[in-house]
C-alpha cells in the first residue's frame, strides 16, 4: 500500500471513528431511509447534532438525501457500508474485552 492510499484509508477510518456516525449508518442500513428527526429520536440525540453528523457522512459520499415534500430523508449511498459494518462488528465481537 502506498502512502497516498494509506492516507485516504486513514481519513476514511477517521470519519468512521465516531460512535454517533456508526449508529447513524447502522440505523440507515436497517431502515433504508429516515429523517433526521426520526434518527434523533431513535438515537436519543438532538436533531441538530444528527444533522451535523449526517452532513459529514454526506460529504464523504456515504449517505445521500432526498426531499419528500417538506421532509428530508437520508439513506446509505455507498454499497460498501453494509459490508464494512458487518466486518467491523465481527472484529469487535472477536476482540478481547476489558
C-alpha positions in Angstrom: 0.0 0.0 0.0 1.5 3.3 -1.0 1.4 6.4 1.3 -1.4 8.2 -0.6 -3.7 5.1 -0.3 -2.8 4.7 3.4 -3.6 8.4 4.0 -7.0 8.1 2.2 -7.9 4.9 4.2 -6.8 6.6 7.5 -9.1 9.5 6.6 -12.0 7.2 6.0 -11.5 5.3 9.3 -11.3 8.7 11.0 -14.8 9.5 9.7 -16.0 6.2 11.0 -14.3 6.6 14.4 -17.4 8.2 15.8 -20.0 6.2 17.8 -22.7 8.6 16.5 -21.8 8.2 12.9 -21.6 4.4 13.2 -25.0 4.3 14.9 -26.5 6.6 12.2 -25.1 4.4 9.4 -26.4 1.2 11.2 -29.9 2.7 11.6 -30.0 3.8 8.0 -28.8 0.5 6.8 -31.5 -1.3 8.7 -34.4 1.1 7.7 -33.3 2.3 4.2 -34.5 5.9 4.6 -35.0 8.0 7.7 -35.4 11.7 8.5 -33.0 13.5 10.9 -35.8 13.8 13.4 -36.6 10.1 13.4 -32.9 9.3 13.7 -32.5 11.8 16.6 -35.5 10.2 18.4 -34.1 6.6 17.9 -30.6 7.6 19.0 -31.7 9.8 21.9 -30.0 12.9 20.3 -30.9 16.4 19.3 -31.9 16.9 15.6 -29.2 19.5 15.0 -26.5 17.1 16.3 -27.8 14.3 14.0 -28.0 16.7 11.0 -24.4 17.8 11.6 -23.2 14.2 11.6 -25.2 13.4 8.5 -23.5 16.3 6.7 -20.1 14.8 7.5 -21.3 11.4 6.1 -22.8 13.0 3.0 -19.6 15.0 2.3 -17.8 11.6 2.2 -20.4 10.1 -0.2 -21.5 7.6 2.4 -25.1 8.8 2.6 -27.3 10.9 0.4 -30.5 12.8 1.0 -33.7 13.4 -1.0 -36.7 15.7 -0.4 -40.1 14.3 0.1 -42.4 17.3 0.4 -41.0 19.2 3.4 -39.1 16.2 4.8 -35.5 15.3 4.0 -34.8 11.6 4.0 -31.3 10.2 4.3 -30.1 6.8 3.0 -26.9 4.9 2.8 -25.4 5.7 -0.6 -22.2 3.6 -0.7 -22.9 -0.1 -1.1 -19.7 -0.9 0.8 -21.1 0.4 4.1 -23.1 -2.7 4.9 -20.1 -5.0 4.4 -17.9 -2.6 6.3 -20.3 -2.5 9.3 -20.6 -6.3 9.2 -16.8 -6.8 9.2 -16.3 -4.2 11.9 -19.0 -5.9 14.0 -17.2 -9.3 13.5 -13.9 -7.8 14.6 -15.4 -6.1 17.6 -17.1 -9.3 18.8 -13.8 -11.2 18.5 -11.7 -8.5 20.3 -10.8 -9.1 23.9 -13.0 -7.1 26.3 -11.6 -5.2 29.4 
